[in-house]
């Protein structure tokens, strides 16, 4: 028992040291606290995914709908990005390593061609979970269709086999940063739309934009 208490104290000390360092570097947004863990937060149970049956669909305000099987998606160009993650529940995890497919690359290479009137992207996940992003943010370098975390395939509880992830890239203050809920776990598709549509948490009262540095955690319920 005493060994467990000692280790917990060491972790708390390390967490406070990181928090102080990140605050000095202006990487810790207001209202956030550093964590050494990667907390697991989602609605319901983590789904069991059969990769043989899995597919990823893009449709809506695009020139042509697209669909990839897992084998096809895994052959798309891959990128790595280091992100600071900020959760609306007030924890922040720094220098996390992700690998996956950039939506910006898919658009630049012509695999996805948004129509000129497209303004937003709705991420559609297992079980009907949704979250919305302006197309301009979804095309930033800090948004990734991620398949790997910390050099390994995504754990089931963090969105295996595919999740949207968005965070802060150190030194890239030109990019807009939003809370982590704006990246959907267990992602199955992207719907391009011509006007904004609320997602699961946005309908429930989360702020529609979710800007990290403005602490846009809560907003009025959609449509009220």
C-alpha positions in Angstrom: 0.0 0.0 0.0 2.8 2.4 0.9 4.5 1.7 -2.4 1.3 2.6 -4.2 1.0 5.9 -2.3 4.6 6.7 -3.0 4.1 6.2 -6.8 1.0 8.3 -6.8 2.9 11.1 -5.1 5.6 10.9 -7.7 3.1 11.0 -10.5 1.4 14.0 -8.9 4.7 15.8 -8.6 5.6 15.0 -12.2 2.2 16.3 -13.4 2.6 19.6 -11.5 6.1 20.0 -13.0 4.7 19.5 -16.5 1.8 21.8 -15.8 4.1 24.6 -14.6 6.4 24.1 -17.7 3.5 24.1 -20.1 2.1 27.2 -18.5 5.4 29.0 -18.8 5.6 28.0 -22.5 2.0 29.2 -23.0 0.9 25.8 -24.1 -1.7 25.3 -21.3 -5.0 26.9 -22.2 -7.0 28.7 -19.5 -9.0 26.4 -17.2 -7.0 23.2 -18.2 -4.8 20.9 -16.0 -2.1 18.6 -17.2 -2.5 14.8 -17.1 0.0 12.0 -17.5 -2.8 9.5 -18.4 -5.0 9.4 -21.5 -8.5 9.5 -20.0 -11.2 7.4 -21.7 -14.5 9.3 -22.3 -17.3 8.2 -24.6 -21.0 7.4 -24.8 -21.8 3.8 -24.2 -19.5 0.8 -24.7 -16.6 0.7 -27.1 -17.8 -1.1 -30.2 -16.3 -4.3 -31.5 -15.1 -3.7 -35.1 -14.6 -6.4 -37.8 -12.1 -5.0 -40.2 -13.3 -7.3 -43.0 -16.7 -5.6 -42.8 -15.5 -2.1 -42.1 -15.8 0.7 -44.6 -15.2 4.5 -44.7 -17.6 6.7 -46.7 -17.3 10.3 -47.9 -20.5 11.9 -49.3 -22.6 15.0 -49.4 -21.4 18.2 -51.0 -18.5 16.5 -52.9 -18.1 16.1 -56.7 -18.3 12.3 -56.3 -18.9 10.1 -53.2 -16.1 7.8 -52.2 -15.9 4.6 -50.2 -12.8 2.7 -48.9 -12.5 -0.7 -47.4 -10.0 -1.1 -44.5 -7.4 -2.6 -46.8 -7.9 0.3 -49.3 -7.8 3.0 -46.6 -4.6 1.5 -45.1 -2.9 2.1 -48.4 -3.6 5.8 -48.5 -0.7 8.3 -47.9 0.1 8.5 -44.3 1.4 11.3 -42.1 2.6 11.8 -38.6 1.8 14.7 -36.3 2.6 15.7 -32.7 -0.3 17.2 -30.9 -1.2 18.8 -27.6 -4.7 17.5 -26.7 -7.2 19.5 -24.8 -10.4 18.0 -23.5 -13.5 20.0 -22.6 -13.5 18.2 -19.3 -10.4 20.3 -18.5 -7.5 17.9 -18.9 -4.6 18.5 -21.3 -2.1 15.9 -22.6 1.0 17.1 -24.3 3.3 15.9 -27.1 1.1 13.0 -28.2 2.2 11.2 -31.4 -0.4 10.3 -34.0 -0.2 8.6 -37.4 -2.9 8.5 -40.1 -4.4 10.1 -43.2 -4.7 13.8 -43.6 -8.0 15.1 -45.0 -6.1 17.9 -46.5 -3.9 15.5 -48.4 -7.0 13.6 -49.7 -8.3 16.9 -51.0 -5.0 18.1 -52.5 -4.5 14.8 -54.4 -8.1 14.8 -55.7 -9.4 11.7 -53.9 -12.0 14.0 -52.4 -13.3 17.1 -54.2 -15.5 19.3 -52.1 -18.1 21.3 -54.1 -17.5 25.1 -53.9 -20.6 25.5 -51.7 -19.3 23.0 -49.0 -18.8 24.8 -45.7 -18.6 22.1 -43.0 -17.7 18.5 -42.5 -19.8 16.2 -40.2 -17.9 13.3 -38.7 -20.1 10.2 -38.5 -19.1 7.5 -36.1 -20.3 4.0 -35.0 -23.7 4.2 -33.2 -24.7 7.4 -35.0 -22.4 9.8 -33.0 -21.7 13.0 -34.9 -19.6 16.1 -34.5 -19.2 19.1 -36.8 -16.2 21.1 -38.0 -15.9 24.0 -40.4 -14.3 22.7 -43.6 -11.5 25.3 -43.1 -10.5 23.6 -39.8 -10.9 20.0 -41.0 -8.4 20.9 -43.7 -5.8 22.2 -41.2 -2.6 20.2 -40.5 -3.8 19.6 -36.9 -6.7 17.5 -37.9 -6.0 13.9 -38.8 -7.9 10.7 -39.6 -5.8 8.7 -37.2 -5.1 5.0 -37.1 -2.1 4.9 -34.7 -1.3 6.5 -31.4 2.2 6.5 -29.9 3.4 4.2 -32.7 0.8 1.5 -32.2 -2.7 0.9 -33.7 -5.4 2.7 -31.8 -6.6 0.9 -28.7 -10.2 0.0 -28.8 -11.2 2.5 -26.2 -9.6 5.3 -28.1 -11.4 4.7 -31.4 -9.9 1.6 -33.2 -9.5 1.4 -36.1 -10.0 5.1 -37.0 -10.8 8.3 -35.3 -10.6 12.0 -36.0 -8.1 13.8 -33.8 -7.5 17.5 -33.5 -5.1 19.3 -31.2 -2.4 22.0 -31.0 0.8 21.8 -33.0 3.6 23.6 -31.1 4.7 26.7 -32.9 1.7 26.8 -35.2 -0.4 29.6 -33.7 -1.9 30.2 -37.1 -4.0 27.1 -36.7 -7.3 27.2 -34.9 -7.4 24.8 -31.9 -10.7 23.2 -30.7 -11.4 20.7 -27.9 -10.8 17.0 -28.5 -14.5 16.1 -28.7 -14.5 17.7 -32.2 -12.6 14.5 -33.3 -14.9 11.5 -33.4 -13.8 8.0 -32.3 -14.8 4.9 -34.3 -15.1 7.1 -37.3 -17.0 5.6 -40.3 -17.6 8.6 -42.6 -17.4 12.2 -43.5 -20.5 14.1 -44.7 -19.7 17.4 -46.5 -22.5 19.9 -46.0 -23.4 23.4 -47.3 -24.5 24.7 -43.9 -23.6 23.9 -40.3 -25.3 21.0 -38.6 -25.0 20.3 -34.9 -23.4 17.0 -33.6 -24.3 14.9 -30.7 -22.8 17.1 -27.9 -23.5 20.3 -29.7 -27.2 19.5 -29.5 -26.8 18.8 -25.8 -25.4 22.2 -25.0 -21.7 22.0 -25.8 -20.4 25.1 -27.5 -20.7 24.8 -31.3 -17.2 26.1 -32.1 -15.3 24.8 -29.0 -12.3 27.2 -29.3 -9.7 26.0 -26.7 -8.1 29.4 -25.9 -11.5 31.2 -25.5 -12.8 28.4 -23.2 -15.8 27.8 -25.4 -17.0 24.8 -23.5 -20.7 25.5 -23.2 -23.2 27.4 -25.4 -26.9 27.6 -25.7 -28.8 24.6 -27.0 -28.8 24.4 -30.8 -31.7 26.3 -32.3 -32.6 28.2 -29.1 
